Every structure is written in C-alpha cells, then in structure tokens.
Amino acid sequence: MKKPVSVIRCTNSSFSGMRALIFFFAALFLTACGGQSKHKESMASNQRSADTIRKDKIVIYQMMVRLFGNKNTTNKLYGSKDENGTGKFEDITDKALDELKKLGISHVWYTGVIEHATMTDYSSFGIKPDDPDIVKGRAGSPYAIKDYYDVDPDLAVNVKNRMAEFEKLVERTHKKEMKVIIDFVPNHVARTYNSDAKPNGIRDFGADDDKSKVFDPRNDFYYIPGKSFVVPKGTNAGGDEFKSPLKDGKFSETPAKATGNNVFSASPGLGDWSETIKLNYGVDYQNGEKAQFDPIPPVWTKMRDILLFWAGKKVDGFRCDVAEMVPVQFWNWVIPQVKKDHPEILFIAEAYNPKEYKKYLSVGKFDYLYDKVGLYDALKRLIRNEAKADVKDISHVCNVESKGFSSRMLRFLENHDEERIASAGFAGNPWPAVPAMVISATLSGGPVMIYFGQEVGEPGKGIEGFGGEDNRTSIFDYWGVPEHQKWMNGGAFDGALLSPDQKKLREFYSTLLKFSAASPAITKGSFLELKGEKGWSKKAYAFIRYTAKERVLVVANFDRKKELNTTIYLPDSLLQKIKTNSGKPLIVNGVLSGSSYTIKDLKAGVPVKVGPSQAEILSF
C-alpha cells in the first residue's frame, strides 16, 4: 500500500473513495479479430476457467437511508432536519422492498446506518452533542463514525427505540428474500467519537493511549505531541444561518491527532478528512511504514468485536470503506474470525489500486472488490464521449487487470461518491449510459450495483449545503431527492409521478438486472471477446458468454451518432463447443429490444443492428 501522505479529495466524496489514486494504463489492446475467414479467439476466451465461480450473481441496491424515504421537498440550503426532513428506517416499507425485489435486487446496501457525528442536537436523548466546527454538513458524513455500537438517531421514529427499528428493517428485508449490507468504516472515526452504547467490558478508542508518543503499536490513535488541533481555514459550520454555542471556529484536542487520510499535522485542510481521526493498526507511517503486529494491536481486536456485534444483528455483509488504507494483514486475520461463526457473510472492499487487487482477494480474504479504477473509469470516458475513450480499456480489464478473478469485481456506474449519470457534469441524461450499464451487468458473474435514483435518472442537481453543486447527491446534508421522490410518490412506491421516459428507464434496469442474475451464461458461463467485420470502431464492443445450453451475445455501441450494423462471426473453436440442433433454424431473442429472428447457420454469422448509445443482448 502506497503512503497517502496528504490525500485531498473533492468535498462530496470526502470519505468513501481514494480519489487521489489515479492509475494510467499502457499497452492496451483488443484481441479476437473478426471476419468469417479470420476467426481468432480473445486471450480471455476461457477467462472463467481460472475464475472463482460464485453461487449466485449479486445485484446490489445502494441507498442513503437518510435520503431514501424522505418525502419533504423543501430543499433549503443547509436546511435542518426539521426544515428539509429525513428518511427513517420505517419509511423502507414492505411495499418499497417489494418494488426493489421486482427490480431484480438481491442485496440492499443500507448506507449511513451506524451513528455518525452531526450538527443535530440529540442531547435530550442522552447523546453527547458534536462540535459543529468539525462536522461537514448539517446532517454530517456517514463516514465520520461517532459510535460503532449504535445507529444514527436521525433514522428512528422513536430515538430511544432506534436499534429495534433497525432490527425490524433487517427482518423486513430478509422476509422479502433479500440480504442486508451495511458500511464498516475501519480506517478512521469522528473526532468526537464517544460510544454510549458499547457493551460492558468494551474500551473506547483512545481510552488507554499514551498520548506522549507520536506512534505506539499499543495506541489506538496517532498523536502530534505538544500541538493542539486547529480547525481548518474556510470552515463555516452549517452555513451562515446556523447558530450554536459550540460554533466558535475552535475544537479542543490536545495533543492533536492525525487525520483520517494520513495527514500527520495539527492543521489539516478543509479538503482533508479533517473531521476524522486515523486509527492505528500498528503501522508507523512516518518511519517507512514499519509494521508491528506482534502482539496484535488493540485496534484489531476492537474492530473484530464490532464486526461480530453487527453480524449478530443478522447483517449479511459489509462494504469496507477505504479498505486499502488498512493493512492487508488485518483483513487476513479478521475476516476468517468473523466467518468462523458467520460463514455466509460477505466482505466487499472499496479498492482503487489494481496492483493490489490480487493481494486483497487472496491474502486479505475479501469476497469482492470495487472495479472503479478500471471498468468504471473506462466506461465513464465512453459515456461522456471523451477524446481518449476507447473500448480497448474494457478489453484491458477483461484480459489483464482482473483476469482470473473478474467474478469477484463489483461493477457499478453510480454510488454515493460518484457523479450522477444524468448530471450536467457527467452525461446530461441517463440514456447514454445504457451500453455501459449493460456491460457492467453482464461482463462477469460478479456483483453489479446501482445507486438509488439511478433507475429514474436522478441528476443530483442543486446546492444542498456542504455538498455543493458537484453533480452528486449530498451525503452530508438533509435533502429530498426529487426524481426519486416521484417514484416514491409519498410512500406509495408505485412510480405514479414518473414521466413515461422515466418509467421506460426503470423498465430497462429491471429487464437487465433480472436477466443478468437469472442467465446461467452470465452467472457461470465462459467468456469470449469478439469483433465484427464491418462498421467496427473504438466505440463498439462485443462478447459472448456461453454454457453448454445457453449462449448470450452482448453488443454495446457507444457511438452517439452512428448505428452499428454488422455481422458477428463466431470462431470455429467456439462453434464446435456450442452445437445447436442440426438442421433446425436457430431462434435469436433480443432481451432488451424484445425482437426475435431466426438464422439457419451460425457459421454465416449473427446479424447485429444496434442504435447509437444503445446495446443489445442476444440470447440463443
């Protein structure tokens, strides 16, 4: 793991992606040249043979619980909870879950469950107030954890009954035959961390630290002796209208502690993760990253206990925030311990360094990793029609970057960190992403994820507060999500307020997600990259997934103006493997278009016609 000495990120992704890690790849190439007389197999022709086949294809729906069920449409800049409203656990009703199930969802990632620092005062419920000068946004970031053993009081109808309300949500989700994923934030905590819900015998982070030492493997935090923390310049807690006796531009922390993104300074910048404290897993970052793991550092056992606590709440998986900023040796130690008692529980790593992927899968024992600095970045360039956009980058992901473990890469086009597809800064509307979404869902048997509102074209427009006008839906502020609210329709969750175009978009997602999860060729079939003979360009991509009984040909056209009209020829070696009923016409079904046609002989090729910024899945 490279040392992120001072990682600066845009404010709305301040916690959940190592935005400073940008990787450039060279020597990208396409394989499998087309043509009836020049059949060549891709280097990825039997990619799945060395891949780990999972039992089922996971389809994840990520939602910010605070935003998902919020019916309030006020959307005042830096509005309070009472002004702008907040969603509750109870807003995620049986009807809402039914509709997610119909969309094709198998796992729901409930984001923002664990209690985090906030500017909202819950002192009347015995919860210690947070200093607003080290909280970002009126609601606060869900990645600045205040109490690992409690849930966010914003999400409860009855604050005193908040954990029971979460447990009922888990129960409702399970009754609908879907699994529950929550965030595990192992790298940092809020500067005001204070667990008032911890079980008996649990020691708070830092309670036993020797604060005179910069680094000690027995300490939970890193210290800057002799210096006090300085609130970052430019801080205006809660905006101009927000008033609080604690809002004074100061925060008492002596000695200062290192900031979550490895900034060992008493004066971090506002663009740093300044409201968080870096946790100490036994690595001395300021002295060559020397590691001391024997005896086991206290943070390790505390984190294990936290994971077991939530597993005991019947959570089915953890999305592990900035997993690469925690030593891989910890994951190697902790994941088997959790799985010993909970063997089916999933661990998903937010990962950004392709050079470390294999390590975090094999040594780290993760089930799945983010595929951000590979497939997502490549697809975003193609969606945006950038000058350097080229499908050879998709080929690189398949043939090089994740070869042998593609089914363990989580693919997505939106999450809480990334720009909304329909935003002005991304694609301007949701439809140019169709070919990219099809590839994300079908390229492997691994997980695919969508972010709430993506399926109705939410553009993330508006200045919410700390989030700013950044093409994203804020994770820091109380807000209503307008296009999503149309589908929610006041809690009816019937989509009655959606436009015909939005209903069509949601139907596309439903068809794609359900097919990709149900098709044996997608979930466990072999993979072969293909090229057409005519009309091919750097904006067209095709592959076939196949088993002995099913063939699925996926064709994506990223060209915004030109139709792709060609014939795709399958290699002789593949034709021998997928023999069809001899002498009988072969029926080819278009999964997305609903079309159907017959061909007499596969050797003559498969005719393909795909419109601009469209894709087709042909099943035969």
Secondary structure, DSSP 8 states (H G I E B T S, - for coil): ----TT----GGGSSSS-TT------S--------TT-----TTTTGGGGS---SS--EEEEEEHHHHT-------TT--HHHH----GGGS-HHHHHHHHHHT-SEEEEET-EEE--SS--GGGT-----GGG--SSS--TTSEEEEEEE-GGG-SSGGGHHHHHHHHHHHHHHTT-EEEEEE--SEEETT---SS--TT---TTTT--TT-S--TT-SB-EETT------TT--TT-TT---TT-SS----SSEE-BTTTB-SSS--TTS-TTEEEB-SSEETTTTTEE--SS--HHHHHHHHHHHHHHTTT--EEEETTGGGS-HHHHHHHHHHHHHH-TT-EEEE----GGGHHHHHHTS--SEEE-IIIIIHHHHHHHTT-TT--THHHHHIIIIITTT-GGGEEEES--SSS--TTSTTTTSSSGGGHHHHHHHHHSSSS-EEEETTGGGT----S--SSS-SSSS--SSS----HHHHHHHGGGT-S-TTS-HHHHHHHHHHHHHHHHHHH-HHHHH-EEEEE--SSS--TTEEEEEEE-SS-EEEEEEE--SS--EEEEE---HHHHHHS---TTS-EEEEETTT--EEEES-GGG-EEEEE-TTEEEEEE-
